């Protein structure tokens, strides 16, 4: 069973969206923190 199917079931698609959103937020926060740190 592949991890990323082209057409996953509804529940898995929702899970992927939530996971993607969380991952995106974490990346965004880390980028902002890095910029703030470099500014002093």
MARTI-402609 format. One record per residue: residue in three letters; x negated, y, z of N, C-alpha, C, CB in turn. Coordinates in steps of 0.05 Angstrom, whole numbers, plus 5000, padded with zeros to 4 digits. Glycine has a CB too. Example, Ala and Ser with C-alpha at 12.3 -4.5 7.8 and 13.67 -1.06 7.14 Angstrom:
! MARTI-402609
<ala, <4736, 4886, 5156>, <4754, 4910, 5156>, <4736, 4934, 5156>, <4774, 4911, 5181>>
<ser, <4743, 4955, 5142>, <4727, 4979, 5143>, <4742, 5001, 5157>, <4718, 4988, 5114>>
This chain:
! MARTI-402609
<unk, <4983, 4976, 5000>, <5000, 5000, 5000>, <4982, 5025, 5000>, <5019, 5000, 5025>>
<unk, <4983, 5041, 4979>, <4966, 5065, 4978>, <4975, 5086, 4998>, <4967, 5077, 4950>>
<unk, <4956, 5102, 5007>, <4963, 5122, 5028>, <4979, 5145, 5015>, <4937, 5133, 5041>>
<unk, <4971, 5154, 4992>, <4985, 5176, 4979>, <4999, 5165, 4954>, <4965, 5199, 4971>>
<unk, <5025, 5158, 4957>, <5040, 5149, 4934>, <5051, 5173, 4918>, <5064, 5131, 4943>>
<unk, <5055, 5169, 4892>, <5065, 5191, 4876>, <5093, 5200, 4885>, <5066, 5183, 4846>>
<unk, <5110, 5180, 4892>, <5137, 5186, 4901>, <5142, 5171, 4927>, <5159, 5177, 4880>>
<unk, <5133, 5182, 4950>, <5136, 5168, 4975>, <5165, 5170, 4985>, <5118, 5181, 4996>>
<unk, <5173, 5152, 5003>, <5200, 5154, 5014>, <5204, 5181, 5028>, <5205, 5131, 5033>>
<unk, <5229, 5188, 5033>, <5236, 5214, 5045>, <5222, 5219, 5071>, <5266, 5216, 5048>>
<unk, <5223, 5199, 5089>, <5211, 5203, 5115>, <5181, 5208, 5113>, <5216, 5179, 5133>>
<unk, <5168, 5193, 5096>, <5139, 5197, 5092>, <5132, 5223, 5079>, <5127, 5174, 5076>>
<unk, <5149, 5232, 5061>, <5144, 5258, 5048>, <5147, 5280, 5069>, <5165, 5263, 5025>>
<unk, <5167, 5278, 5086>, <5170, 5298, 5107>, <5146, 5298, 5126>, <5196, 5293, 5123>>
<unk, <5136, 5274, 5132>, <5112, 5271, 5150>, <5088, 5284, 5136>, <5107, 5241, 5156>>
<unk, <5085, 5279, 5110>, <5062, 5291, 5096>, <5064, 5322, 5095>, <5061, 5280, 5067>>
<unk, <5089, 5332, 5093>, <5092, 5361, 5093>, <5085, 5373, 5120>, <5121, 5369, 5086>>
<unk, <5094, 5360, 5141>, <5087, 5369, 5168>, <5057, 5368, 5173>, <5102, 5353, 5189>>
<unk, <5045, 5345, 5165>, <5016, 5342, 5169>, <5001, 5362, 5152>, <5008, 5313, 5160>>
<unk, <5009, 5367, 5128>, <4996, 5387, 5111>, <4999, 5415, 5123>, <5008, 5387, 5083>>
<unk, <5022, 5421, 5134>, <5026, 5448, 5146>, <5008, 5451, 5170>, <5056, 5451, 5154>>
<unk, <5006, 5431, 5187>, <4989, 5433, 5211>, <4960, 5436, 5202>, <4993, 5407, 5229>>
<unk, <4952, 5420, 5183>, <4924, 5421, 5173>, <4918, 5449, 5162>, <4919, 5399, 5152>>
<unk, <4937, 5460, 5146>, <4933, 5486, 5135>, <4930, 5508, 5156>, <4956, 5493, 5117>>
<unk, <4947, 5506, 5177>, <4946, 5525, 5199>, <4919, 5524, 5213>, <4969, 5521, 5219>>
<unk, <4910, 5499, 5218>, <4884, 5495, 5232>, <4861, 5507, 5215>, <4879, 5465, 5238>>
<unk, <4862, 5502, 5189>, <4841, 5512, 5171>, <4842, 5543, 5171>, <4845, 5502, 5143>>
<unk, <4866, 5554, 5170>, <4869, 5583, 5170>, <4858, 5595, 5196>, <4899, 5591, 5166>>
<unk, <4865, 5583, 5218>, <4855, 5594, 5244>, <4825, 5592, 5246>, <4868, 5578, 5267>>
<unk, <4814, 5570, 5236>, <4784, 5567, 5237>, <4771, 5588, 5219>, <4776, 5539, 5229>>
<unk, <4782, 5594, 5196>, <4771, 5614, 5178>, <4772, 5641, 5192>, <4786, 5614, 5151>>
<unk, <4795, 5648, 5203>, <4798, 5674, 5217>, <4778, 5676, 5240>, <4827, 5678, 5227>>
<unk, <4775, 5654, 5255>, <4757, 5654, 5278>, <4728, 5658, 5269>, <4759, 5628, 5294>>
<unk, <4721, 5645, 5247>, <4694, 5648, 5236>, <4688, 5676, 5227>, <4689, 5628, 5212>>
<unk, <4707, 5689, 5214>, <4704, 5716, 5205>, <4702, 5735, 5229>, <4728, 5725, 5187>>
<unk, <4719, 5731, 5249>, <4718, 5747, 5273>, <4691, 5744, 5288>, <4742, 5740, 5292>>
<unk, <4681, 5720, 5288>, <4655, 5715, 5301>, <4632, 5729, 5287>, <4650, 5685, 5303>>
<unk, <4634, 5728, 5260>, <4612, 5741, 5245>, <4613, 5771, 5247>, <4613, 5732, 5215>>
<unk, <4637, 5782, 5252>, <4640, 5811, 5255>, <4630, 5820, 5282>, <4669, 5820, 5251>>
<unk, <4629, 5801, 5301>, <4619, 5807, 5327>, <4642, 5811, 5346>, <4602, 5832, 5327>>
